[in-house]
């Protein structure tokens, strides 16, 4: 697992803990948690700098470890979907070949 986070990964992690995308003017994504009344701005960059990520996490009141946990969960779900699609594709190909 890589040690860096992209802006998109940070947004996905924040959405999992209750933040919603408010708006996105340009390359910055504004998120808001209605329950905690917290707003966070995430730059939509390929790789967030360490200080930027730490400030986002601090503002959102979450630890870096819990953010990594959310990223790991996201990767597991993505792998499951990829395997499912691969299995379905293989079964479909077998059915097409057997119908010939």
VEXNUZA-27455 format. One record per residue: residue number from 1; residue in three letters; z, y, x of N, C-alpha, C, O in turn. Coordinates in steps of 0.1 Angstrom, whole numbers, plus 5000, padded with zeros to 4 digits. Last residue first. Layout:
N
{i:NUM, aa:ala, n_up:Z, n_north:Y, n_east:X, ca_up:Z, ca_north:Y, ca_east:X, c_up:Z, c_north:Y, c_east:X, o_up:Z, o_north:Y, o_east:X} $
...
END
This chain:
100
{i:100, aa:unk, n_up:4707, n_north:4780, n_east:4781, ca_up:4693, ca_north:4779, ca_east:4785, c_up:4688, c_north:4765, c_east:4785, o_up:4676, o_north:4763, o_east:4788} $
{i:99, aa:unk, n_up:4734, n_north:4779, n_east:4777, ca_up:4725, ca_north:4780, ca_east:4765, c_up:4710, c_north:4779, c_east:4769, o_up:4702, o_north:4777, o_east:4760} $
{i:98, aa:unk, n_up:4745, n_north:4778, n_east:4802, ca_up:4745, ca_north:4766, ca_east:4794, c_up:4736, c_north:4766, c_east:4782, o_up:4731, o_north:4756, o_east:4777} $
{i:97, aa:unk, n_up:4742, n_north:4805, n_east:4810, ca_up:4735, ca_north:4794, ca_east:4817, c_up:4734, c_north:4781, c_east:4809, o_up:4724, o_north:4774, o_east:4810} $
{i:96, aa:unk, n_up:4759, n_north:4817, n_east:4791, ca_up:4744, ca_north:4821, ca_east:4791, c_up:4736, c_north:4810, c_east:4798, o_up:4726, o_north:4806, o_east:4794} $
{i:95, aa:unk, n_up:4783, n_north:4806, n_east:4799, ca_up:4778, ca_north:4804, ca_east:4786, c_up:4763, c_north:4806, c_east:4785, o_up:4756, o_north:4799, o_east:4778} $
{i:94, aa:unk, n_up:4786, n_north:4816, n_east:4825, ca_up:4785, ca_north:4801, ca_east:4823, c_up:4779, c_north:4798, c_east:4809, o_up:4771, o_north:4789, o_east:4808} $
{i:93, aa:unk, n_up:4788, n_north:4843, n_east:4820, ca_up:4776, ca_north:4838, ca_east:4828, c_up:4775, c_north:4823, c_east:4826, o_up:4763, o_north:4819, o_east:4824} $
{i:92, aa:unk, n_up:4812, n_north:4843, n_east:4806, ca_up:4800, ca_north:4848, ca_east:4799, c_up:4788, c_north:4842, c_east:4806, o_up:4778, o_north:4838, o_east:4800} $
{i:91, aa:unk, n_up:4829, n_north:4836, n_east:4827, ca_up:4828, ca_north:4827, ca_east:4815, c_up:4815, c_north:4831, c_east:4807, o_up:4808, o_north:4822, o_east:4802} $
{i:90, aa:unk, n_up:4826, n_north:4857, n_east:4844, ca_up:4822, ca_north:4844, ca_east:4849, c_up:4820, c_north:4835, c_east:4837, o_up:4811, o_north:4827, o_east:4837} $
{i:89, aa:unk, n_up:4836, n_north:4878, n_east:4828, ca_up:4822, ca_north:4879, ca_east:4833, c_up:4817, c_north:4865, c_east:4837, o_up:4806, o_north:4861, o_east:4834} $
{i:88, aa:unk, n_up:4862, n_north:4870, n_east:4825, ca_up:4854, ca_north:4871, ca_east:4813, c_up:4839, c_north:4871, c_east:4818, o_up:4831, o_north:4865, o_east:4811} $
{i:87, aa:unk, n_up:4871, n_north:4872, n_east:4852, ca_up:4871, ca_north:4859, ca_east:4845, c_up:4862, c_north:4860, c_east:4833, o_up:4854, o_north:4850, o_east:4831} $
{i:86, aa:unk, n_up:4867, n_north:4900, n_east:4857, ca_up:4860, ca_north:4890, ca_east:4865, c_up:4859, c_north:4877, c_east:4858, o_up:4849, o_north:4870, o_east:4858} $
{i:85, aa:unk, n_up:4885, n_north:4910, n_east:4838, ca_up:4871, ca_north:4914, ca_east:4837, c_up:4863, c_north:4904, c_east:4845, o_up:4852, o_north:4899, o_east:4840} $
{i:84, aa:unk, n_up:4909, n_north:4900, n_east:4849, ca_up:4905, ca_north:4897, ca_east:4836, c_up:4890, c_north:4899, c_east:4834, o_up:4883, o_north:4891, o_east:4828} $
{i:83, aa:unk, n_up:4910, n_north:4913, n_east:4874, ca_up:4909, ca_north:4898, ca_east:4873, c_up:4904, c_north:4894, c_east:4860, o_up:4896, o_north:4884, o_east:4858} $
{i:82, aa:unk, n_up:4912, n_north:4939, n_east:4865, ca_up:4901, ca_north:4936, ca_east:4873, c_up:4899, c_north:4920, c_east:4873, o_up:4887, o_north:4916, o_east:4872} $
{i:81, aa:unk, n_up:4937, n_north:4938, n_east:4852, ca_up:4925, ca_north:4941, ca_east:4845, c_up:4912, c_north:4937, c_east:4852, o_up:4903, o_north:4932, o_east:4846} $
{i:80, aa:unk, n_up:4954, n_north:4932, n_east:4874, ca_up:4953, ca_north:4923, ca_east:4863, c_up:4940, c_north:4925, c_east:4855, o_up:4933, o_north:4916, o_east:4851} $
{i:79, aa:unk, n_up:4950, n_north:4955, n_east:4890, ca_up:4945, ca_north:4942, ca_east:4895, c_up:4944, c_north:4932, c_east:4884, o_up:4935, o_north:4924, o_east:4884} $
{i:78, aa:unk, n_up:4962, n_north:4974, n_east:4873, ca_up:4948, ca_north:4976, ca_east:4877, c_up:4942, c_north:4962, c_east:4882, o_up:4931, o_north:4958, o_east:4878} $
{i:77, aa:unk, n_up:4988, n_north:4965, n_east:4874, ca_up:4981, ca_north:4965, ca_east:4861, c_up:4966, c_north:4966, c_east:4863, o_up:4958, o_north:4959, o_east:4857} $
{i:76, aa:unk, n_up:4994, n_north:4969, n_east:4901, ca_up:4995, ca_north:4956, ca_east:4895, c_up:4987, c_north:4955, c_east:4882, o_up:4979, o_north:4946, o_east:4880} $
{i:75, aa:unk, n_up:4992, n_north:4997, n_east:4903, ca_up:4983, ca_north:4988, ca_east:4910, c_up:4982, c_north:4974, c_east:4905, o_up:4972, o_north:4968, o_east:4904} $
{i:74, aa:unk, n_up:5013, n_north:5005, n_east:4886, ca_up:4999, ca_north:5009, ca_east:4883, c_up:4989, c_north:5000, c_east:4890, o_up:4979, o_north:4996, o_east:4884} $
{i:73, aa:unk, n_up:5034, n_north:4995, n_east:4901, ca_up:5032, ca_north:4990, ca_east:4887, c_up:5018, c_north:4993, c_east:4883, o_up:5011, o_north:4985, o_east:4877} $
{i:72, aa:unk, n_up:5032, n_north:5012, n_east:4923, ca_up:5030, ca_north:4998, ca_east:4925, c_up:5027, c_north:4991, c_east:4911, o_up:5018, o_north:4983, o_east:4910} $
{i:71, aa:unk, n_up:5037, n_north:5037, n_east:4912, ca_up:5024, ca_north:5035, ca_east:4918, c_up:5021, c_north:5020, c_east:4919, o_up:5010, o_north:5015, o_east:4917} $
{i:70, aa:unk, n_up:5064, n_north:5033, n_east:4904, ca_up:5054, ca_north:5035, ca_east:4894, c_up:5040, c_north:5033, c_east:4899, o_up:5031, o_north:5028, o_east:4892} $
{i:69, aa:unk, n_up:5074, n_north:5030, n_east:4930, ca_up:5076, ca_north:5019, ca_east:4921, c_up:5065, c_north:5021, c_east:4910, o_up:5059, o_north:5011, o_east:4905} $
{i:68, aa:unk, n_up:5070, n_north:5056, n_east:4940, ca_up:5063, ca_north:5044, ca_east:4946, c_up:5063, c_north:5032, c_east:4937, o_up:5053, o_north:5025, o_east:4936} $
{i:67, aa:unk, n_up:5088, n_north:5069, n_east:4924, ca_up:5074, ca_north:5072, ca_east:4923, c_up:5065, c_north:5061, c_east:4929, o_up:5055, o_north:5058, o_east:4924} $
{i:66, aa:unk, n_up:5112, n_north:5059, n_east:4933, ca_up:5108, ca_north:5056, ca_east:4919, c_up:5093, c_north:5059, c_east:4917, o_up:5087, o_north:5052, o_east:4909} $
{i:65, aa:unk, n_up:5111, n_north:5070, n_east:4959, ca_up:5111, ca_north:5055, ca_east:4957, c_up:5107, c_north:5052, c_east:4943, o_up:5099, o_north:5042, o_east:4941} $
{i:64, aa:unk, n_up:5113, n_north:5097, n_east:4955, ca_up:5101, ca_north:5092, ca_east:4960, c_up:5100, c_north:5077, c_east:4958, o_up:5089, o_north:5071, o_east:4956} $
{i:63, aa:unk, n_up:5129, n_north:5105, n_east:4923, ca_up:5129, ca_north:5102, ca_east:4938, c_up:5116, c_north:5097, c_east:4942, o_up:5107, o_north:5092, o_east:4934} $
{i:62, aa:unk, n_up:5127, n_north:5134, n_east:4901, ca_up:5126, ca_north:5119, ca_east:4904, c_up:5125, c_north:5117, c_east:4919, o_up:5122, o_north:5127, o_east:4927} $
{i:61, aa:unk, n_up:5126, n_north:5160, n_east:4891, ca_up:5139, ca_north:5153, ca_east:4891, c_up:5137, c_north:5138, c_east:4893, o_up:5144, o_north:5130, o_east:4886} $
{i:60, aa:unk, n_up:5104, n_north:5176, n_east:4892, ca_up:5104, ca_north:5166, ca_east:4881, c_up:5117, c_north:5158, c_east:4881, o_up:5119, o_north:5150, o_east:4872} $
{i:59, aa:unk, n_up:5109, n_north:5190, n_east:4916, ca_up:5108, ca_north:5197, ca_east:4903, c_up:5109, c_north:5188, c_east:4891, o_up:5115, o_north:5192, o_east:4881} $
{i:58, aa:unk, n_up:5107, n_north:5168, n_east:4934, ca_up:5120, ca_north:5176, ca_east:4932, c_up:5120, c_north:5183, c_east:4919, o_up:5130, o_north:5183, o_east:4912} $
{i:57, aa:unk, n_up:5081, n_north:5161, n_east:4932, ca_up:5091, ca_north:5152, ca_east:4928, c_up:5104, c_north:5159, c_east:4926, o_up:5112, o_north:5155, o_east:4916} $
{i:56, aa:unk, n_up:5069, n_north:5185, n_east:4941, ca_up:5066, ca_north:5180, ca_east:4927, c_up:5077, c_north:5171, c_east:4923, o_up:5081, o_north:5172, o_east:4911} $
{i:55, aa:unk, n_up:5079, n_north:5186, n_east:4967, ca_up:5082, ca_north:5196, ca_east:4958, c_up:5079, c_north:5192, c_east:4943, o_up:5087, o_north:5196, o_east:4934} $
{i:54, aa:unk, n_up:5067, n_north:5162, n_east:4978, ca_up:5082, ca_north:5163, ca_east:4977, c_up:5086, c_north:5174, c_east:4967, o_up:5096, o_north:5173, o_east:4960} $
{i:53, aa:unk, n_up:5040, n_north:5170, n_east:4977, ca_up:5045, ca_north:5158, ca_east:4969, c_up:5060, c_north:5159, c_east:4967, o_up:5065, o_north:5157, o_east:4956} $
{i:52, aa:unk, n_up:5040, n_north:5191, n_east:4995, ca_up:5036, ca_north:5193, ca_east:4981, c_up:5041, c_north:5182, c_east:4972, o_up:5047, o_north:5185, o_east:4961} $
{i:51, aa:unk, n_up:5048, n_north:5178, n_east:5019, ca_up:5057, ca_north:5188, ca_east:5013, c_up:5053, c_north:5191, c_east:4998, o_up:5062, o_north:5194, o_east:4990} $
{i:50, aa:unk, n_up:5027, n_north:5160, n_east:5022, ca_up:5040, ca_north:5155, ca_east:5021, c_up:5049, c_north:5165, c_east:5014, o_up:5057, o_north:5162, o_east:5005} $
{i:49, aa:unk, n_up:4997, n_north:5166, n_east:5003, ca_up:5005, ca_north:5168, ca_east:5015, c_up:5019, c_north:5164, c_east:5012, o_up:5024, o_north:5165, o_east:5001} $
{i:48, aa:unk, n_up:4977, n_north:5143, n_east:4986, ca_up:4987, ca_north:5154, ca_east:4985, c_up:4995, c_north:5154, c_east:4998, o_up:4998, o_north:5144, o_east:5004} $
{i:47, aa:unk, n_up:4943, n_north:5137, n_east:4985, ca_up:4956, ca_north:5133, ca_east:4992, c_up:4965, c_north:5145, c_east:4991, o_up:4962, o_north:5156, o_east:4996} $
{i:46, aa:unk, n_up:4925, n_north:5147, n_east:4968, ca_up:4924, ca_north:5133, ca_east:4972, c_up:4937, c_north:5128, c_east:4978, o_up:4940, o_north:5117, o_east:4976} $
{i:45, aa:unk, n_up:4940, n_north:5168, n_east:4942, ca_up:4934, ca_north:5166, ca_east:4955, c_up:4933, c_north:5151, c_east:4958, o_up:4941, o_north:5143, o_east:4952} $
{i:44, aa:unk, n_up:4949, n_north:5186, n_east:4920, ca_up:4941, ca_north:5174, ca_east:4919, c_up:4933, c_north:5172, c_east:4932, o_up:4920, o_north:5173, o_east:4932} $
{i:43, aa:unk, n_up:4982, n_north:5196, n_east:4921, ca_up:4969, ca_north:5199, ca_east:4926, c_up:4961, c_north:5186, c_east:4925, o_up:4966, o_north:5175, o_east:4930} $
{i:42, aa:unk, n_up:5004, n_north:5200, n_east:4894, ca_up:4999, ca_north:5190, ca_east:4904, c_up:4985, c_north:5194, c_east:4908, o_up:4976, o_north:5194, o_east:4900} $
{i:41, aa:unk, n_up:5032, n_north:5215, n_east:4882, ca_up:5018, ca_north:5217, ca_east:4885, c_up:5014, c_north:5208, c_east:4897, o_up:5021, o_north:5208, o_east:4907} $
{i:40, aa:unk, n_up:5055, n_north:5210, n_east:4855, ca_up:5051, ca_north:5207, ca_east:4869, c_up:5036, c_north:5209, c_east:4871, o_up:5028, o_north:5206, o_east:4862} $
{i:39, aa:unk, n_up:5083, n_north:5219, n_east:4835, ca_up:5068, ca_north:5220, ca_east:4838, c_up:5066, c_north:5217, c_east:4853, o_up:5073, o_north:5222, o_east:4861} $
{i:38, aa:unk, n_up:5107, n_north:5206, n_east:4813, ca_up:5103, ca_north:5208, ca_east:4827, c_up:5088, c_north:5209, c_east:4828, o_up:5081, o_north:5201, o_east:4822} $
{i:37, aa:unk, n_up:5122, n_north:5197, n_east:4791, ca_up:5118, ca_north:5211, ca_east:4792, c_up:5115, c_north:5215, c_east:4807, o_up:5119, o_north:5225, o_east:4812} $
{i:36, aa:unk, n_up:5128, n_north:5171, n_east:4786, ca_up:5136, ca_north:5177, ca_east:4796, c_up:5133, c_north:5192, c_east:4798, o_up:5140, o_north:5199, o_east:4806} $
{i:35, aa:unk, n_up:5110, n_north:5166, n_east:4765, ca_up:5124, ca_north:5162, ca_east:4764, c_up:5133, c_north:5170, c_east:4774, o_up:5144, o_north:5174, o_east:4770} $
{i:34, aa:unk, n_up:5085, n_north:5175, n_east:4774, ca_up:5091, ca_north:5182, ca_east:4763, c_up:5106, c_north:5179, c_east:4761, o_up:5114, o_north:5187, o_east:4757} $
{i:33, aa:unk, n_up:5072, n_north:5181, n_east:4804, ca_up:5080, ca_north:5171, ca_east:4798, c_up:5088, c_north:5178, c_east:4787, o_up:5097, o_north:5186, o_east:4789} $
{i:32, aa:unk, n_up:5039, n_north:5189, n_east:4814, ca_up:5051, ca_north:5193, ca_east:4808, c_up:5059, c_north:5181, c_east:4802, o_up:5053, o_north:5173, o_east:4796} $
{i:31, aa:unk, n_up:5015, n_north:5199, n_east:4838, ca_up:5021, ca_north:5189, ca_east:4830, c_up:5035, c_north:5194, c_east:4825, o_up:5041, o_north:5203, o_east:4831} $
{i:30, aa:unk, n_up:4984, n_north:5210, n_east:4849, ca_up:4998, ca_north:5215, ca_east:4844, c_up:5003, c_north:5204, c_east:4835, o_up:4997, o_north:5200, o_east:4825} $
{i:29, aa:unk, n_up:4965, n_north:5206, n_east:4878, ca_up:4969, ca_north:5200, ca_east:4865, c_up:4983, c_north:5204, c_east:4861, o_up:4992, o_north:5202, o_east:4869} $
{i:28, aa:unk, n_up:4940, n_north:5223, n_east:4894, ca_up:4954, ca_north:5221, ca_east:4893, c_up:4957, c_north:5217, c_east:4878, o_up:4952, o_north:5222, o_east:4869} $
{i:27, aa:unk, n_up:4913, n_north:5231, n_east:4897, ca_up:4918, ca_north:5218, ca_east:4904, c_up:4933, c_north:5216, c_east:4903, o_up:4938, o_north:5208, o_east:4910} $
{i:26, aa:unk, n_up:4907, n_north:5246, n_east:4865, ca_up:4902, ca_north:5243, ca_east:4879, c_up:4908, c_north:5230, c_east:4884, o_up:4908, o_north:5220, o_east:4878} $
{i:25, aa:unk, n_up:4932, n_north:5243, n_east:4844, ca_up:4923, ca_north:5252, ca_east:4848, c_up:4919, c_north:5250, c_east:4863, o_up:4927, o_north:5252, o_east:4872} $
{i:24, aa:unk, n_up:4944, n_north:5221, n_east:4823, ca_up:4939, ca_north:5220, ca_east:4837, c_up:4928, c_north:5231, c_east:4839, o_up:4916, o_north:5229, o_east:4837} $
{i:23, aa:unk, n_up:4974, n_north:5215, n_east:4804, ca_up:4961, ca_north:5220, ca_east:4806, c_up:4957, c_north:5219, c_east:4820, o_up:4965, o_north:5216, o_east:4829} $
{i:22, aa:unk, n_up:4993, n_north:5194, n_east:4800, ca_up:4993, ca_north:5206, ca_east:4791, c_up:4979, c_north:5212, c_east:4792, o_up:4972, o_north:5214, o_east:4782} $
{i:21, aa:unk, n_up:4999, n_north:5160, n_east:4800, ca_up:4990, ca_north:5171, ca_east:4805, c_up:4989, c_north:5182, c_east:4795, o_up:4985, o_north:5180, o_east:4784} $
{i:20, aa:unk, n_up:5034, n_north:5151, n_east:4799, ca_up:5020, ca_north:5151, ca_east:4792, c_up:5012, c_north:5163, c_east:4799, o_up:5018, o_north:5173, o_east:4803} $
{i:19, aa:unk, n_up:5059, n_north:5129, n_east:4810, ca_up:5052, ca_north:5141, ca_east:4811, c_up:5038, c_north:5140, c_east:4804, o_up:5032, o_north:5129, o_east:4804} $
{i:18, aa:unk, n_up:5071, n_north:5103, n_east:4810, ca_up:5073, ca_north:5112, ca_east:4798, c_up:5066, c_north:5126, c_east:4800, o_up:5067, o_north:5134, o_east:4790} $
{i:17, aa:unk, n_up:5066, n_north:5086, n_east:4830, ca_up:5080, ca_north:5090, ca_east:4828, c_up:5081, c_north:5101, c_east:4818, o_up:5092, o_north:5107, o_east:4817} $
{i:16, aa:unk, n_up:5038, n_north:5084, n_east:4831, ca_up:5046, ca_north:5072, ca_east:4828, c_up:5061, c_north:5075, c_east:4825, o_up:5067, o_north:5067, o_east:4818} $
{i:15, aa:unk, n_up:5030, n_north:5108, n_east:4840, ca_up:5028, ca_north:5105, ca_east:4826, c_up:5036, c_north:5093, c_east:4822, o_up:5040, o_north:5092, o_east:4810} $
{i:14, aa:unk, n_up:5037, n_north:5106, n_east:4867, ca_up:5044, ca_north:5115, ca_east:4859, c_up:5043, c_north:5112, c_east:4844, o_up:5052, o_north:5113, o_east:4836} $
{i:13, aa:unk, n_up:5017, n_north:5087, n_east:4875, ca_up:5031, ca_north:5084, ca_east:4876, c_up:5040, c_north:5093, c_east:4867, o_up:5049, o_north:5088, o_east:4861} $
{i:12, aa:unk, n_up:4994, n_north:5102, n_east:4870, ca_up:4996, ca_north:5090, ca_east:4863, c_up:5011, c_north:5086, c_east:4863, o_up:5017, o_north:5081, o_east:4853} $
{i:11, aa:unk, n_up:4998, n_north:5123, n_east:4888, ca_up:4997, ca_north:5126, ca_east:4874, c_up:5000, c_north:5114, c_east:4866, o_up:5007, o_north:5114, o_east:4856} $
{i:10, aa:unk, n_up:4996, n_north:5109, n_east:4912, ca_up:5009, ca_north:5116, ca_east:4909, c_up:5009, c_north:5119, c_east:4894, o_up:5020, o_north:5118, o_east:4888} $
{i:9, aa:unk, n_up:4970, n_north:5101, n_east:4911, ca_up:4981, ca_north:5091, ca_east:4911, c_up:4994, c_north:5097, c_east:4907, o_up:5002, o_north:5091, o_east:4900} $
{i:8, aa:unk, n_up:4957, n_north:5126, n_east:4913, ca_up:4955, ca_north:5117, ca_east:4901, c_up:4966, c_north:5107, c_east:4900, o_up:4971, o_north:5104, o_east:4889} $
{i:7, aa:unk, n_up:4964, n_north:5134, n_east:4938, ca_up:4969, ca_north:5142, ca_east:4927, c_up:4968, c_north:5133, c_east:4914, o_up:4976, o_north:5134, o_east:4906} $
{i:6, aa:unk, n_up:4974, n_north:5105, n_east:4958, ca_up:4964, ca_north:5115, ca_east:4954, c_up:4970, c_north:5123, c_east:4942, o_up:4980, o_north:5119, o_east:4936} $
{i:5, aa:unk, n_up:4997, n_north:5098, n_east:4984, ca_up:4994, ca_north:5098, ca_east:4969, c_up:4983, c_north:5108, c_east:4967, o_up:4982, o_north:5119, o_east:4973} $
{i:4, aa:unk, n_up:5002, n_north:5076, n_east:5012, ca_up:4999, ca_north:5089, ca_east:5006, c_up:4996, c_north:5087, c_east:4991, o_up:4993, o_north:5076, o_east:4986} $
{i:3, aa:unk, n_up:5006, n_north:5051, n_east:5021, ca_up:5018, ca_north:5059, ca_east:5020, c_up:5015, c_north:5073, c_east:5013, o_up:5024, o_north:5080, o_east:5010} $
{i:2, aa:unk, n_up:4992, n_north:5022, n_east:5005, ca_up:4991, ca_north:5034, ca_east:5013, c_up:5003, c_north:5043, c_east:5011, o_up:5010, o_north:5042, o_east:5001} $
{i:1, aa:unk, n_up:5000, n_north:4988, n_east:5008, ca_up:5000, ca_north:5000, ca_east:5000, c_up:5000, c_north:5012, c_east:5009, o_up:5007, o_north:5013, o_east:5019} $
END
